[in-house]
């Protein structure tokens, strides 16, 4: 599978894809020591976010989710990258601060609802985001090579 989207936060990441079926609040919904979803009402309760490509249809809840993402980055339990369907200022702030404080780049890719629907848990994916280009590849497709117009 090959998906193009809009880069919200630049960077590169690889990991097993974890697709959530409902939005998640990182503040209170995730154990910050383990990276495990602990929200008792979430369908993917028990799943671990750490070092995975986290696909979520949006976040919910507290603006403290940005702090939770930073703490997950500090303890090396953050997702490797995030794929979502809409711009999320809370996740964006968390990713920017995590990179600034801990050098933990967490790229964020926005994809269409249609492309989100095609994502499946399991295989290892590769996320590549830069200002004007972004792509997610999952085994079964050749990687896309972009030339750098500046280089």
TIRO-2110 file (N, C-alpha, C; in Angstrom, 1 decimal):
// TIRO-2110
0.8, -1.2, 0.0, N, 1, A
0.0, 0.0, 0.0, CA, 1, A
0.9, 1.2, 0.0, C, 1, A
0.5, 2.2, -0.8, N, 2, A
1.2, 3.5, -0.9, CA, 2, A
0.2, 4.6, -0.7, C, 2, A
0.5, 5.5, 0.3, N, 3, A
-0.4, 6.5, 0.6, CA, 3, A
0.3, 7.9, 0.6, C, 3, A
-0.2, 8.8, 0.0, N, 4, A
0.3, 10.2, 0.0, CA, 4, A
-0.5, 11.0, 0.9, C, 4, A
0.1, 12.0, 1.5, N, 5, A
-0.7, 12.9, 2.4, CA, 5, A
0.0, 14.2, 2.6, C, 5, A
-0.4, 14.9, 3.7, N, 6, A
0.2, 16.2, 4.0, CA, 6, A
1.0, 16.1, 5.3, C, 6, A
2.3, 16.5, 5.2, N, 7, A
3.1, 16.4, 6.4, CA, 7, A
2.8, 17.5, 7.4, C, 7, A
2.4, 17.2, 8.6, N, 8, A
2.2, 18.2, 9.6, CA, 8, A
3.5, 18.4, 10.4, C, 8, A
4.2, 17.3, 10.7, N, 9, A
5.5, 17.4, 11.3, CA, 9, A
6.5, 16.6, 10.4, C, 9, A
7.6, 17.2, 10.1, N, 10, A
8.6, 16.5, 9.2, CA, 10, A
9.4, 15.4, 10.0, C, 10, A
9.9, 14.4, 9.2, N, 11, A
10.7, 13.4, 9.8, CA, 11, A
10.5, 12.1, 9.1, C, 11, A
11.2, 11.1, 9.5, N, 12, A
11.1, 9.7, 9.0, CA, 12, A
10.9, 8.8, 10.1, C, 12, A
10.1, 7.7, 9.9, N, 13, A
9.9, 6.8, 10.9, CA, 13, A
9.5, 5.4, 10.3, C, 13, A
9.8, 4.4, 11.0, N, 14, A
9.4, 3.0, 10.6, CA, 14, A
8.9, 2.3, 11.8, C, 14, A
8.0, 1.4, 11.6, N, 15, A
7.5, 0.6, 12.7, CA, 15, A
6.2, -0.2, 12.3, C, 15, A
5.8, -1.1, 13.1, N, 16, A
4.6, -1.8, 12.9, CA, 16, A
3.4, -0.9, 13.0, C, 16, A
2.4, -1.0, 12.1, N, 17, A
1.3, -0.1, 12.1, CA, 17, A
0.3, -0.5, 13.2, C, 17, A
-0.1, 0.4, 14.0, N, 18, A
-1.2, 0.2, 14.9, CA, 18, A
-2.3, 1.2, 14.5, C, 18, A
-3.4, 0.6, 14.0, N, 19, A
-4.6, 1.5, 13.6, CA, 19, A
-5.7, 1.4, 14.7, C, 19, A
-6.0, 2.6, 15.2, N, 20, A
-7.1, 2.7, 16.1, CA, 20, A
-8.4, 3.0, 15.4, C, 20, A
-9.5, 2.4, 16.0, N, 21, A
-10.8, 2.6, 15.4, CA, 21, A
-11.5, 3.8, 15.9, C, 21, A
-11.0, 4.3, 17.1, N, 22, A
-11.7, 5.5, 17.7, CA, 22, A
-10.6, 6.5, 18.1, C, 22, A
-10.9, 7.7, 18.3, N, 23, A
-10.0, 8.7, 18.8, CA, 23, A
-9.5, 8.3, 20.2, C, 23, A
-8.3, 8.9, 20.6, N, 24, A
-7.7, 8.5, 21.8, CA, 24, A
-7.2, 9.8, 22.5, C, 24, A
-7.4, 9.9, 23.8, N, 25, A
-6.7, 11.0, 24.6, CA, 25, A
-5.5, 10.3, 25.1, C, 25, A
-4.3, 10.9, 24.9, N, 26, A
-3.1, 10.4, 25.4, CA, 26, A
-3.0, 10.7, 26.9, C, 26, A
-3.7, 11.8, 27.4, N, 27, A
-3.7, 12.1, 28.8, CA, 27, A
-4.8, 11.3, 29.5, C, 27, A
-4.3, 10.3, 30.3, N, 28, A
-5.3, 9.4, 31.0, CA, 28, A
-5.7, 8.2, 30.2, C, 28, A
-5.5, 8.2, 28.9, N, 29, A
-5.8, 7.1, 28.0, CA, 29, A
-4.7, 6.2, 27.8, C, 29, A
-3.5, 6.6, 28.1, N, 30, A
-2.2, 5.9, 27.9, CA, 30, A
-1.4, 5.8, 29.1, C, 30, A
-0.9, 4.7, 29.5, N, 31, A
0.0, 4.6, 30.6, CA, 31, A
1.4, 5.2, 30.2, C, 31, A
1.8, 6.3, 30.8, N, 32, A
3.0, 7.0, 30.3, CA, 32, A
4.3, 6.2, 30.6, C, 32, A
4.2, 5.2, 31.5, N, 33, A
5.4, 4.4, 31.8, CA, 33, A
5.6, 3.2, 30.8, C, 33, A
4.5, 2.8, 30.2, N, 34, A
4.6, 1.6, 29.3, CA, 34, A
4.2, 1.9, 27.9, C, 34, A
3.5, 3.0, 27.7, N, 35, A
3.0, 3.3, 26.3, CA, 35, A
1.8, 2.5, 25.9, C, 35, A
1.2, 1.8, 26.9, N, 36, A
0.0, 1.0, 26.7, CA, 36, A
-1.3, 1.8, 26.8, C, 36, A
-2.3, 1.5, 25.9, N, 37, A
-3.6, 2.1, 26.0, CA, 37, A
-4.3, 1.5, 27.3, C, 37, A
-4.7, 2.4, 28.2, N, 38, A
-5.4, 2.0, 29.4, CA, 38, A
-6.8, 2.5, 29.5, C, 38, A
-7.3, 3.3, 28.6, N, 39, A
-8.6, 3.8, 28.6, CA, 39, A
-9.6, 2.6, 28.5, C, 39, A
-10.3, 2.4, 29.6, N, 40, A
-11.2, 1.2, 29.7, CA, 40, A
-12.3, 1.1, 28.6, C, 40, A
-12.6, 2.2, 28.0, N, 41, A
-13.7, 2.2, 27.0, CA, 41, A
-13.1, 2.2, 25.6, C, 41, A
-11.8, 2.2, 25.4, N, 42, A
-11.2, 2.2, 24.1, CA, 42, A
-11.2, 0.8, 23.5, C, 42, A
-11.6, 0.6, 22.2, N, 43, A
-11.6, -0.7, 21.6, CA, 43, A
-10.2, -1.4, 21.5, C, 43, A
-9.1, -0.6, 21.5, N, 44, A
-7.8, -1.1, 21.4, CA, 44, A
-7.1, -1.1, 22.7, C, 44, A
-7.8, -1.1, 23.8, N, 45, A
-7.2, -1.1, 25.2, CA, 45, A
-6.3, -2.3, 25.3, C, 45, A
-5.1, -2.0, 25.8, N, 46, A
-4.0, -3.0, 26.0, CA, 46, A
-3.0, -2.9, 24.9, C, 46, A
-3.3, -2.3, 23.8, N, 47, A
-2.3, -2.1, 22.7, CA, 47, A
-1.2, -1.2, 23.1, C, 47, A
0.0, -1.4, 22.6, N, 48, A
1.2, -0.6, 23.0, CA, 48, A
1.5, 0.3, 21.8, C, 48, A
1.7, 1.6, 22.1, N, 49, A
2.0, 2.7, 21.1, CA, 49, A
3.5, 2.8, 20.8, C, 49, A
4.3, 2.4, 21.8, N, 50, A
5.7, 2.6, 21.8, CA, 50, A
6.4, 2.1, 20.5, C, 50, A
7.1, 3.0, 19.8, N, 51, A
7.8, 2.6, 18.6, CA, 51, A
7.0, 2.1, 17.4, C, 51, A
5.7, 2.4, 17.4, N, 52, A
4.9, 1.9, 16.3, CA, 52, A
4.4, 3.1, 15.5, C, 52, A
4.0, 2.9, 14.3, N, 53, A
3.3, 3.9, 13.5, CA, 53, A
1.9, 3.9, 14.0, C, 53, A
1.5, 5.0, 14.7, N, 54, A
0.2, 5.1, 15.3, CA, 54, A
-0.8, 5.8, 14.3, C, 54, A
-1.8, 5.0, 13.9, N, 55, A
-2.8, 5.6, 13.0, CA, 55, A
-4.0, 5.8, 13.9, C, 55, A
-4.5, 7.1, 14.0, N, 56, A
-5.7, 7.3, 14.8, CA, 56, A
-6.5, 8.3, 14.0, C, 56, A
-7.9, 8.1, 14.1, N, 57, A
-8.8, 9.0, 13.4, CA, 57, A
-9.0, 10.4, 14.1, C, 57, A
-8.1, 10.7, 15.0, N, 58, A
-8.1, 12.0, 15.7, CA, 58, A
-7.9, 11.7, 17.2, C, 58, A
-7.6, 12.8, 17.9, N, 59, A
-7.4, 12.7, 19.3, CA, 59, A
-8.6, 13.2, 20.0, C, 59, A
-8.7, 13.0, 21.2, N, 60, A
-9.9, 13.6, 22.0, CA, 60, A
-9.4, 14.0, 23.4, C, 60, A
-10.1, 14.8, 23.9, N, 61, A
-9.9, 15.1, 25.3, CA, 61, A
-8.9, 16.3, 25.6, C, 61, A
-8.2, 16.1, 26.6, N, 62, A
-7.4, 17.1, 27.2, CA, 62, A
-6.3, 17.7, 26.4, C, 62, A
-6.1, 19.0, 26.5, N, 63, A
-4.9, 19.6, 25.9, CA, 63, A
-3.6, 19.1, 26.5, C, 63, A
-3.7, 18.4, 27.6, N, 64, A
-2.6, 17.8, 28.3, CA, 64, A
-2.0, 16.6, 27.5, C, 64, A
-2.7, 16.2, 26.5, N, 65, A
-2.2, 15.2, 25.6, CA, 65, A
-0.8, 15.5, 25.0, C, 65, A
-0.6, 16.8, 24.8, N, 66, A
0.7, 17.2, 24.3, CA, 66, A
1.8, 16.9, 25.3, C, 66, A
1.5, 17.2, 26.6, N, 67, A
2.5, 16.8, 27.7, CA, 67, A
2.7, 15.4, 27.8, C, 67, A
1.6, 14.6, 27.6, N, 68, A
1.7, 13.1, 27.6, CA, 68, A
2.6, 12.6, 26.5, C, 68, A
2.5, 13.2, 25.3, N, 69, A
3.3, 12.8, 24.2, CA, 69, A
4.8, 13.1, 24.5, C, 69, A
5.0, 14.3, 25.1, N, 70, A
6.4, 14.6, 25.4, CA, 70, A
7.0, 13.6, 26.5, C, 70, A
6.2, 13.3, 27.5, N, 71, A
6.6, 12.3, 28.5, CA, 71, A
6.9, 10.9, 27.9, C, 71, A
6.0, 10.5, 26.9, N, 72, A
6.2, 9.3, 26.2, CA, 72, A
7.6, 9.3, 25.5, C, 72, A
7.9, 10.4, 24.9, N, 73, A
9.1, 10.6, 24.1, CA, 73, A
10.3, 10.5, 25.1, C, 73, A
10.2, 11.2, 26.3, N, 74, A
11.3, 11.2, 27.2, CA, 74, A
11.6, 9.8, 27.7, C, 74, A
10.6, 8.9, 27.9, N, 75, A
10.8, 7.6, 28.4, CA, 75, A
11.0, 6.6, 27.2, C, 75, A
11.0, 7.1, 26.0, N, 76, A
11.2, 6.3, 24.8, CA, 76, A
10.0, 5.3, 24.6, C, 76, A
8.8, 5.8, 24.9, N, 77, A
7.6, 5.0, 24.8, CA, 77, A
6.6, 5.6, 23.8, C, 77, A
7.1, 6.7, 23.1, N, 78, A
6.3, 7.4, 22.1, CA, 78, A
6.1, 6.6, 20.8, C, 78, A
5.0, 6.8, 20.1, N, 79, A
5.0, 6.2, 18.8, CA, 79, A
6.1, 6.8, 17.9, C, 79, A
6.5, 6.0, 17.0, N, 80, A
7.6, 6.4, 16.0, CA, 80, A
7.1, 7.5, 15.1, C, 80, A
5.8, 7.4, 14.8, N, 81, A
5.2, 8.4, 13.9, CA, 81, A
3.7, 8.3, 14.1, C, 81, A
3.0, 9.3, 13.6, N, 82, A
1.5, 9.4, 13.7, CA, 82, A
0.9, 9.6, 12.3, C, 82, A
-0.2, 8.9, 12.1, N, 83, A
-0.9, 9.1, 10.8, CA, 83, A
-2.4, 9.4, 11.3, C, 83, A
-2.9, 10.5, 10.8, N, 84, A
-4.2, 10.9, 11.3, CA, 84, A
-5.0, 11.5, 10.1, C, 84, A
-6.3, 11.8, 10.3, N, 85, A
-7.1, 12.3, 9.2, CA, 85, A
-7.3, 13.8, 9.3, C, 85, A
-6.8, 14.5, 10.3, N, 86, A
-7.0, 15.9, 10.4, CA, 86, A
-5.9, 16.6, 11.2, C, 86, A
-5.7, 17.8, 11.0, N, 87, A
-4.7, 18.6, 11.7, CA, 87, A
-5.0, 18.6, 13.2, C, 87, A
-4.0, 18.4, 14.0, N, 88, A
-4.3, 18.3, 15.5, CA, 88, A
-3.2, 19.2, 16.2, C, 88, A
-3.6, 20.4, 16.6, N, 89, A
-2.6, 21.2, 17.2, CA, 89, A
-2.0, 20.7, 18.5, C, 89, A
-2.8, 19.9, 19.3, N, 90, A
-2.3, 19.3, 20.5, CA, 90, A
-1.2, 18.3, 20.2, C, 90, A
-1.4, 17.4, 19.3, N, 91, A
-0.3, 16.4, 18.9, CA, 91, A
0.9, 17.1, 18.3, C, 91, A
0.6, 18.2, 17.5, N, 92, A
1.7, 18.9, 16.9, CA, 92, A
2.6, 19.6, 17.9, C, 92, A
2.0, 20.2, 18.9, N, 93, A
2.8, 20.9, 20.0, CA, 93, A
3.6, 19.8, 20.7, C, 93, A
3.0, 18.7, 21.0, N, 94, A
3.7, 17.6, 21.7, CA, 94, A
4.9, 17.1, 20.9, C, 94, A
4.7, 16.9, 19.6, N, 95, A
5.7, 16.4, 18.8, CA, 95, A
6.9, 17.4, 18.6, C, 95, A
6.5, 18.7, 18.5, N, 96, A
7.5, 19.7, 18.4, CA, 96, A
8.4, 19.8, 19.7, C, 96, A
7.7, 19.8, 20.8, N, 97, A
8.4, 19.9, 22.1, CA, 97, A
9.3, 18.6, 22.4, C, 97, A
8.7, 17.5, 22.0, N, 98, A
9.5, 16.2, 22.2, CA, 98, A
10.8, 16.3, 21.4, C, 98, A
10.7, 16.8, 20.2, N, 99, A
11.9, 16.9, 19.3, CA, 99, A
12.9, 17.9, 19.9, C, 99, A
12.4, 19.1, 20.4, N, 100, A
13.2, 20.1, 20.9, CA, 100, A
13.9, 19.7, 22.2, C, 100, A
13.2, 19.1, 23.1, N, 101, A
13.7, 18.7, 24.4, CA, 101, A
14.6, 17.4, 24.3, C, 101, A
14.1, 16.4, 23.6, N, 102, A
14.7, 15.1, 23.6, CA, 102, A
15.3, 14.6, 22.3, C, 102, A
15.2, 15.4, 21.3, N, 103, A
15.6, 15.0, 19.9, CA, 103, A
14.8, 13.8, 19.4, C, 103, A
13.6, 13.7, 19.9, N, 104, A
12.7, 12.6, 19.5, CA, 104, A
11.7, 13.1, 18.4, C, 104, A
12.1, 12.9, 17.2, N, 105, A
11.3, 13.3, 16.1, CA, 105, A
10.1, 12.4, 15.9, C, 105, A
8.9, 12.9, 15.9, N, 106, A
7.7, 12.1, 15.7, CA, 106, A
7.0, 12.7, 14.6, C, 106, A
7.2, 12.2, 13.3, N, 107, A
6.6, 12.8, 12.2, CA, 107, A
5.1, 12.6, 12.2, C, 107, A
4.3, 13.5, 11.7, N, 108, A
2.8, 13.4, 11.7, CA, 108, A
2.4, 13.6, 10.2, C, 108, A
1.6, 12.6, 9.7, N, 109, A
1.1, 12.6, 8.4, CA, 109, A
-0.4, 12.7, 8.4, C, 109, A
-1.0, 13.6, 7.7, N, 110, A
-2.5, 13.7, 7.5, CA, 110, A
-2.8, 13.0, 6.2, C, 110, A
-3.8, 12.1, 6.3, N, 111, A
-4.3, 11.4, 5.1, CA, 111, A
-5.8, 11.6, 5.0, C, 111, A
-6.3, 11.2, 3.8, N, 112, A
-7.7, 11.4, 3.6, CA, 112, A
-8.5, 10.3, 4.4, C, 112, A
-9.7, 10.5, 4.7, N, 113, A
-10.6, 9.5, 5.4, CA, 113, A
-10.6, 8.2, 4.6, C, 113, A
-10.6, 8.3, 3.2, N, 114, A
-10.6, 7.1, 2.4, CA, 114, A
-9.3, 6.3, 2.5, C, 114, A
-8.2, 7.0, 2.5, N, 115, A
-6.9, 6.3, 2.7, CA, 115, A
-6.8, 5.7, 4.1, C, 115, A
-7.3, 6.4, 5.1, N, 116, A
-7.2, 5.9, 6.5, CA, 116, A
-8.0, 4.6, 6.5, C, 116, A
-9.1, 4.6, 5.9, N, 117, A
-9.9, 3.3, 5.9, CA, 117, A
-9.2, 2.1, 5.3, C, 117, A
-8.3, 2.4, 4.4, N, 118, A
-7.6, 1.3, 3.8, CA, 118, A
-6.4, 0.7, 4.7, C, 118, A
-6.0, 1.5, 5.7, N, 119, A
-4.9, 1.0, 6.5, CA, 119, A
-5.3, -0.2, 7.3, C, 119, A
-4.3, -1.1, 7.5, N, 120, A
-4.6, -2.3, 8.3, CA, 120, A
-3.4, -2.5, 9.3, C, 120, A
-3.8, -2.9, 10.5, N, 121, A
-2.8, -3.2, 11.5, CA, 121, A
-1.8, -4.3, 11.0, C, 121, A
-0.6, -4.3, 11.6, N, 122, A
0.2, -5.4, 11.3, CA, 122, A
1.6, -5.1, 10.7, C, 122, A
1.6, -5.1, 9.4, N, 123, A
2.9, -5.0, 8.7, CA, 123, A
3.7, -3.7, 9.1, C, 123, A
5.0, -3.8, 8.9, N, 124, A
5.8, -2.7, 9.1, CA, 124, A
5.7, -1.6, 8.0, C, 124, A
5.5, -0.4, 8.4, N, 125, A
5.4, 0.7, 7.4, CA, 125, A
6.5, 1.7, 7.6, C, 125, A
6.7, 2.5, 6.6, N, 126, A
7.7, 3.5, 6.5, CA, 126, A
7.1, 4.8, 6.2, C, 126, A
7.3, 5.8, 7.1, N, 127, A
6.7, 7.1, 6.9, CA, 127, A
7.8, 8.1, 6.7, C, 127, A
7.6, 8.9, 5.6, N, 128, A
8.5, 9.9, 5.2, CA, 128, A
7.8, 11.2, 5.0, C, 128, A
8.1, 12.2, 5.8, N, 129, A
7.4, 13.5, 5.7, CA, 129, A
8.4, 14.7, 5.6, C, 129, A
8.2, 15.5, 4.6, N, 130, A
8.9, 16.8, 4.5, CA, 130, A
7.9, 17.8, 4.1, C, 130, A
8.3, 19.1, 4.1, N, 131, A
7.3, 20.2, 4.0, CA, 131, A
6.4, 20.0, 2.8, C, 131, A
6.8, 19.7, 1.6, N, 132, A
5.9, 19.7, 0.5, CA, 132, A
5.6, 18.3, 0.0, C, 132, A
6.1, 17.2, 0.7, N, 133, A
5.9, 15.8, 0.2, CA, 133, A
5.8, 14.9, 1.4, C, 133, A
4.9, 14.0, 1.3, N, 134, A
4.8, 13.0, 2.4, CA, 134, A
4.3, 11.7, 1.8, C, 134, A
4.8, 10.6, 2.4, N, 135, A
4.4, 9.3, 1.8, CA, 135, A
4.5, 8.2, 2.9, C, 135, A
3.6, 7.3, 2.9, N, 136, A
3.6, 6.1, 3.8, CA, 136, A
3.6, 4.9, 2.9, C, 136, A
4.6, 4.0, 3.1, N, 137, A
4.6, 2.8, 2.4, CA, 137, A
4.4, 1.6, 3.3, C, 137, A
3.7, 0.6, 2.8, N, 138, A
3.6, -0.6, 3.6, CA, 138, A
3.9, -1.7, 2.6, C, 138, A
4.6, -2.8, 3.1, N, 139, A
5.0, -3.9, 2.2, CA, 139, A
4.0, -4.3, 1.1, C, 139, A
4.5, -4.6, 0.0, N, 140, A
3.7, -4.9, -1.1, CA, 140, A
3.8, -3.9, -2.2, C, 140, A
4.4, -2.7, -1.9, N, 141, A
4.7, -1.7, -2.9, CA, 141, A
6.2, -1.3, -2.8, C, 141, A
6.7, -0.9, -3.9, N, 142, A
8.0, -0.4, -4.0, CA, 142, A
8.1, 1.0, -3.3, C, 142, A
9.2, 1.3, -2.6, N, 143, A
9.3, 2.6, -2.0, CA, 143, A
9.4, 3.7, -3.1, C, 143, A
8.9, 4.8, -2.7, N, 144, A
8.9, 5.9, -3.7, CA, 144, A
10.2, 6.8, -3.4, C, 144, A
10.9, 7.1, -4.4, N, 145, A
12.1, 7.9, -4.3, CA, 145, A
11.8, 9.3, -4.8, C, 145, A
12.1, 10.3, -3.9, N, 146, A
11.9, 11.7, -4.3, CA, 146, A
13.3, 12.3, -4.4, C, 146, A
13.4, 13.2, -5.4, N, 147, A
14.7, 14.0, -5.5, CA, 147, A
14.5, 15.2, -4.7, C, 147, A
15.5, 15.7, -4.1, N, 148, A
15.4, 16.9, -3.3, CA, 148, A
15.7, 18.1, -4.3, C, 148, A
14.7, 19.0, -4.5, N, 149, A
14.9, 20.1, -5.4, CA, 149, A
16.0, 21.0, -5.1, C, 149, A
16.3, 21.1, -3.8, N, 150, A
17.4, 22.0, -3.3, CA, 150, A
18.7, 21.4, -3.5, C, 150, A
18.8, 20.1, -3.6, N, 151, A
20.1, 19.4, -3.6, CA, 151, A
20.5, 18.9, -4.9, C, 151, A
END
